[in-house]
Amino acid sequence: MSRTNVTNNIERALKGKYMCTLVRPENAPLEDIEQLRARLADLEGEVVKLKARPLPSLDAASILENATDGFAVYDSEFRFTYLNADGERLLGKLKAELLGKTQWEAFPETIGTEIERQYRWAMKERVAVIFESVYPSTNQVSGGPRRLT
């Protein structure tokens, strides 16, 4: 077994994937075993440090706010309850202008369009829908395919 394989097996053992025991093959130089023992001690120290570190905070708001896609949340009456920064950019309106308003109050030009039909169908059936549309107020495809759930 090569030195790289032994080191990899030791690392896997520390991660709980293998059981590993250091055994000196008859023809292995003593310094190789000592190097492996030193590496094992280093790896054990790293594992202890990693286990002692607190896990990073994963709060939903910061994940959504830093998403690279526009993200909006509506209540059952189609009122905006959340909008991330990229959502503001794509819709061309600030969060403060949209929160608490319905989709139809904020964008009356979408009434009677495919946007309204798809939104209402998704809300009624509680299913995901994917469609492309152009927001009349911006003349831009609204984020390409839209997935509503």
Backbone bond lengths (Angstrom), bond angles and torsions (degrees), N, CA, C in turn:
res aa  C-N    CA-C-N  psi(-1)  N-CA   C-N-CA  omega(-1)  CA-C   N-CA-C  phi
1 M - - - 1.460 - - 1.528 107.99 -
2 S 1.331 116.61 132.91 1.461 119.95 -178.07 1.527 110.37 -74.68
3 R 1.329 114.70 163.43 1.467 120.60 179.92 1.526 110.29 -61.28
4 T 1.347 116.64 -38.06 1.466 120.55 179.40 1.517 110.46 -63.48
5 N 1.334 117.46 -42.96 1.463 120.47 179.04 1.523 111.26 -63.60
6 V 1.309 116.33 -41.15 1.460 119.83 179.20 1.521 110.13 -62.63
7 T 1.339 116.54 -45.81 1.464 120.33 179.44 1.524 110.43 -62.17
8 N 1.330 117.16 -43.82 1.466 120.18 178.29 1.519 111.28 -61.42
9 N 1.334 117.38 -41.01 1.464 120.26 178.60 1.515 111.93 -65.24
10 I 1.326 116.20 -37.21 1.466 120.11 177.03 1.522 109.31 -63.85
11 E 1.340 116.55 -45.17 1.462 120.01 179.74 1.529 110.58 -61.97
12 R 1.328 117.01 -41.63 1.463 120.09 177.66 1.526 110.95 -64.45
13 A 1.308 116.65 -38.45 1.469 120.58 179.00 1.519 110.19 -61.44
14 L 1.325 116.09 -40.55 1.463 119.20 179.78 1.519 111.48 -67.77
15 K 1.318 116.91 -26.44 1.464 120.82 177.92 1.534 111.06 -86.54
16 G 1.316 116.44 1.51 1.454 120.27 177.68 1.512 114.01 84.47
17 K 1.332 118.43 12.77 1.456 120.19 -178.07 1.518 113.03 -93.08
18 Y 1.312 118.69 -25.63 1.464 122.91 179.38 1.506 108.72 -136.28
19 M 1.297 115.05 155.89 1.460 120.64 168.55 1.516 105.48 -96.27
20 C 1.293 117.41 132.90 1.457 119.88 -174.42 1.522 110.41 -133.57
21 T 1.311 115.56 135.87 1.462 122.01 176.17 1.515 107.16 -131.72
22 L 1.305 116.29 136.35 1.463 119.31 177.70 1.525 109.62 -84.82
23 V 1.302 114.93 120.45 1.456 121.41 177.30 1.520 106.40 -128.72
24 R 1.301 116.08 133.36 1.464 120.38 -178.68 1.526 109.65 -86.96
25 P 1.354 116.74 112.99 1.460 118.81 173.92 1.522 109.47 -61.58
26 E 1.320 115.82 153.64 1.469 120.77 -176.41 1.520 112.83 -55.73
27 N 1.324 117.75 -39.91 1.463 120.17 -175.10 1.529 113.60 -94.22
28 A 1.325 118.52 3.46 1.468 120.39 -178.30 1.516 109.99 -80.60
29 P 1.322 115.26 133.37 1.467 118.52 176.68 1.528 110.42 -64.63
30 L 1.306 116.00 146.03 1.455 122.25 -178.15 1.532 111.61 -59.25
31 E 1.351 117.14 -36.17 1.463 118.85 -178.73 1.531 111.86 -65.39
32 D 1.345 118.91 -28.57 1.464 120.67 176.22 1.528 110.57 -63.23
33 I 1.310 115.95 -43.90 1.466 120.47 179.26 1.529 109.95 -64.48
34 E 1.305 116.53 -40.77 1.470 120.13 179.80 1.529 109.75 -65.42
35 Q 1.322 117.36 -39.19 1.470 120.08 177.07 1.528 110.61 -63.92
36 L 1.321 116.51 -41.60 1.464 120.15 178.37 1.529 111.49 -64.47
37 R 1.323 116.19 -40.63 1.472 119.34 177.88 1.527 110.64 -63.23
38 A 1.333 115.84 -40.56 1.469 120.15 178.29 1.529 110.22 -64.18
39 R 1.337 115.98 -42.95 1.476 120.09 178.84 1.526 110.29 -63.68
40 L 1.330 116.97 -41.55 1.459 121.29 178.17 1.531 110.49 -61.13
41 A 1.307 116.87 -42.76 1.465 120.49 178.32 1.524 110.19 -63.01
42 D 1.349 117.17 -41.28 1.468 120.96 177.19 1.528 110.80 -61.01
43 L 1.330 115.76 -46.17 1.458 120.16 -178.80 1.530 111.38 -64.63
44 E 1.314 116.88 -39.59 1.465 119.68 177.23 1.523 110.77 -61.93
45 G 1.338 115.87 -39.63 1.462 120.43 177.05 1.519 111.82 -63.60
46 E 1.327 116.47 -40.32 1.470 120.82 177.98 1.525 111.05 -64.40
47 V 1.328 116.82 -41.19 1.462 120.91 178.84 1.525 110.27 -62.10
48 V 1.314 117.32 -43.53 1.469 121.18 178.91 1.529 109.76 -60.59
49 K 1.341 117.47 -44.27 1.472 121.06 179.57 1.531 111.34 -63.69
50 L 1.345 116.20 -42.76 1.464 119.75 -179.69 1.525 111.47 -64.58
51 K 1.319 116.83 -40.36 1.466 119.84 179.28 1.522 112.03 -67.45
52 A 1.326 116.99 -28.78 1.466 121.02 -178.61 1.527 112.13 -79.28
53 R 1.333 117.23 -20.86 1.464 121.06 -178.02 1.519 111.06 -72.46
54 P 1.330 117.75 136.68 1.467 119.00 176.59 1.531 109.85 -71.40
55 L 1.321 115.79 147.64 1.459 120.41 177.84 1.519 109.14 -71.47
56 P 1.338 116.77 146.07 1.459 118.81 178.04 1.528 110.45 -65.46
57 S 1.303 115.50 148.54 1.457 121.30 179.44 1.530 109.69 -71.86
58 L 1.306 116.38 132.81 1.456 121.38 179.75 1.523 109.48 -121.55
59 D 1.320 116.61 68.73 1.454 117.31 179.20 1.530 109.33 -85.85
60 A 1.312 115.29 142.42 1.464 122.36 -173.60 1.520 112.27 -59.28
61 A 1.315 117.66 -39.80 1.464 120.45 -177.53 1.524 112.07 -60.37
62 S 1.326 117.88 -44.50 1.463 119.05 -178.99 1.528 110.96 -70.98
63 I 1.333 117.58 -33.22 1.467 119.99 176.84 1.528 109.72 -64.25
64 L 1.326 117.26 -48.05 1.462 120.79 -178.89 1.524 111.91 -67.05
65 E 1.320 116.44 -38.79 1.465 120.02 -178.36 1.517 111.15 -66.11
66 N 1.321 117.44 -32.53 1.457 120.98 -179.01 1.522 113.33 -93.73
67 A 1.321 117.30 3.67 1.463 120.72 177.72 1.528 109.16 -64.92
68 T 1.311 115.85 149.05 1.470 120.06 -179.86 1.519 111.67 -91.71
69 D 1.322 117.52 6.29 1.463 122.42 175.18 1.518 108.81 -113.52
70 G 1.320 115.53 150.49 1.452 119.30 174.18 1.515 108.75 -67.96
71 F 1.316 116.46 138.24 1.453 121.28 -176.76 1.515 108.64 -139.18
72 A 1.342 115.84 121.72 1.458 121.24 178.02 1.519 108.60 -126.78
73 V 1.342 115.70 147.71 1.461 121.08 176.36 1.523 106.84 -123.89
74 Y 1.334 114.40 132.38 1.452 122.04 177.84 1.516 108.77 -114.33
75 D 1.335 116.47 151.54 1.457 119.36 169.61 1.524 108.21 -86.84
76 S 1.332 117.46 -173.26 1.473 120.51 -176.12 1.522 113.15 -67.89
77 E 1.322 117.20 -14.38 1.471 121.40 177.50 1.533 111.76 -100.41
78 F 1.328 116.11 11.26 1.468 123.89 -179.79 1.526 112.98 66.95
79 R 1.345 116.90 26.84 1.454 120.97 172.18 1.524 108.51 -82.62
80 F 1.317 116.44 136.79 1.461 120.55 175.45 1.527 108.13 -66.46
81 T 1.323 116.69 125.05 1.464 120.87 175.61 1.522 111.39 -113.85
82 Y 1.327 116.79 -16.13 1.469 121.58 177.32 1.518 108.57 -157.39
83 L 1.332 115.26 144.82 1.465 121.67 176.02 1.517 106.91 -152.40
84 N 1.334 116.69 127.66 1.471 118.57 178.65 1.528 109.88 -87.12
85 A 1.327 116.69 175.55 1.466 122.08 -175.42 1.524 111.94 -61.48
86 D 1.333 117.39 -40.61 1.461 118.57 -179.93 1.527 110.39 -70.10
87 G 1.325 117.34 -30.07 1.461 120.87 174.02 1.522 111.27 -62.72
88 E 1.337 116.19 -40.80 1.469 120.35 175.81 1.527 110.30 -58.85
89 R 1.319 115.17 -46.45 1.465 120.45 -178.50 1.526 110.90 -61.80
90 L 1.332 116.54 -46.83 1.462 119.95 -177.75 1.521 112.79 -67.12
91 L 1.333 117.12 -37.72 1.461 120.44 -178.89 1.530 112.85 -84.80
92 G 1.331 116.31 -14.30 1.460 119.92 177.46 1.516 113.99 74.30
93 K 1.320 116.51 19.99 1.470 120.80 179.19 1.514 108.54 -139.28
94 L 1.335 115.39 150.10 1.456 120.65 178.55 1.522 111.19 -76.12
95 K 1.305 114.63 152.46 1.462 122.42 177.41 1.529 110.41 -52.70
96 A 1.331 116.48 -43.55 1.468 121.35 -178.05 1.535 111.46 -60.99
97 E 1.312 117.67 -30.08 1.473 121.07 178.45 1.525 112.32 -76.34
98 L 1.330 116.85 -25.57 1.460 120.48 -171.41 1.523 114.94 -101.86
99 L 1.329 117.76 -35.83 1.463 119.61 -175.49 1.526 111.00 -58.49
100 G 1.337 115.67 129.71 1.460 121.52 -179.66 1.518 113.53 90.64
101 K 1.317 117.76 -17.73 1.464 120.61 176.90 1.521 109.24 -90.73
102 T 1.333 115.41 154.40 1.453 118.72 174.91 1.532 109.22 -81.22
103 Q 1.310 114.64 160.65 1.466 120.40 175.08 1.529 109.88 -52.92
104 W 1.340 116.54 -39.34 1.463 121.55 -173.59 1.530 111.75 -77.70
105 E 1.349 117.54 -28.72 1.467 120.31 173.94 1.524 110.07 -72.58
106 A 1.305 116.56 -42.19 1.461 120.92 -177.29 1.524 112.02 -73.95
107 F 1.316 116.41 -35.16 1.465 121.68 -177.30 1.528 109.74 -133.58
108 P 1.346 117.00 71.06 1.473 119.34 -176.90 1.535 112.54 -61.20
109 E 1.309 116.33 -23.01 1.466 119.66 179.80 1.528 112.77 -68.63
110 T 1.352 117.44 -10.32 1.472 120.18 178.65 1.535 112.28 -89.50
111 I 1.319 116.56 -7.01 1.463 120.13 178.56 1.531 108.17 -65.58
112 G 1.343 114.96 131.59 1.461 120.14 178.79 1.529 114.41 81.86
113 T 1.325 117.18 3.93 1.464 120.50 -179.03 1.533 110.53 -98.85
114 E 1.315 114.78 176.61 1.468 120.62 175.17 1.524 110.55 -59.57
115 I 1.310 116.60 -32.43 1.474 120.55 178.14 1.523 109.83 -58.27
116 E 1.319 116.95 -50.87 1.465 119.89 -179.74 1.521 111.19 -62.86
117 R 1.318 117.88 -44.39 1.465 120.52 -179.20 1.536 110.81 -59.60
118 Q 1.313 116.91 -46.62 1.461 120.39 -178.15 1.524 111.61 -67.53
119 Y 1.342 117.79 -42.38 1.467 121.05 179.22 1.526 110.63 -60.71
120 R 1.317 116.21 -47.58 1.466 119.88 -177.30 1.534 111.45 -66.49
121 W 1.328 116.80 -39.11 1.452 119.81 178.88 1.531 110.51 -65.02
122 A 1.333 117.05 -44.11 1.469 121.14 179.32 1.523 110.90 -61.48
123 M 1.334 116.71 -42.20 1.468 120.68 -179.46 1.526 110.36 -67.24
124 K 1.323 117.42 -44.51 1.467 121.72 -177.78 1.524 111.42 -65.57
125 E 1.314 117.23 -46.26 1.462 121.80 -175.05 1.531 113.16 -87.78
126 R 1.347 116.92 -12.09 1.474 121.72 -177.32 1.536 110.70 55.88
127 V 1.343 113.59 49.89 1.463 120.48 179.90 1.521 109.45 -128.64
128 A 1.316 115.03 162.60 1.462 120.68 175.02 1.525 108.04 -84.22
129 V 1.312 115.78 137.81 1.465 120.57 173.68 1.519 108.70 -127.90
130 I 1.301 115.05 146.84 1.462 120.62 177.72 1.518 107.08 -125.78
131 F 1.328 115.81 126.54 1.459 119.64 179.12 1.519 109.51 -156.72
132 E 1.313 115.92 162.04 1.457 121.08 174.23 1.508 107.97 -108.66
133 S 1.312 115.22 145.97 1.456 119.71 178.54 1.513 108.99 -153.67
134 V 1.320 114.13 163.24 1.460 120.48 175.31 1.519 106.94 -116.50
135 Y 1.347 115.72 123.29 1.458 118.96 175.50 1.525 106.92 -71.71
136 P 1.328 117.75 119.44 1.466 119.58 -177.35 1.531 113.87 -56.73
137 S 1.339 117.83 -33.11 1.466 119.84 -176.94 1.523 112.65 -71.73
138 T 1.340 118.06 -24.09 1.466 120.34 -177.84 1.518 113.03 -112.62
139 N 1.337 117.00 -14.03 1.467 122.09 -175.67 1.516 112.34 55.23
140 Q 1.302 117.41 29.10 1.455 121.95 178.00 1.516 109.00 -119.57
141 V 1.326 114.36 146.34 1.456 118.02 172.47 1.506 106.26 -63.21
142 S 1.301 115.95 127.04 1.459 119.29 -174.59 1.522 111.07 -79.95
143 G 1.319 115.17 82.95 1.446 120.81 173.78 1.513 114.29 71.85
144 G 1.314 118.40 19.64 1.468 119.15 -179.32 1.508 109.25 70.40
145 P 1.314 117.54 -148.20 1.468 118.71 178.86 1.518 110.24 -59.32
146 R 1.305 115.68 138.22 1.465 121.35 -178.45 1.512 107.98 -109.90
147 R 1.295 116.10 133.80 1.462 119.71 176.56 1.508 107.18 -112.31
148 L 1.297 115.94 118.65 1.457 121.65 178.71 1.504 108.84 -113.06
149 T 1.318 115.73 135.21 1.459 119.18 173.99 1.506 108.80 -134.32
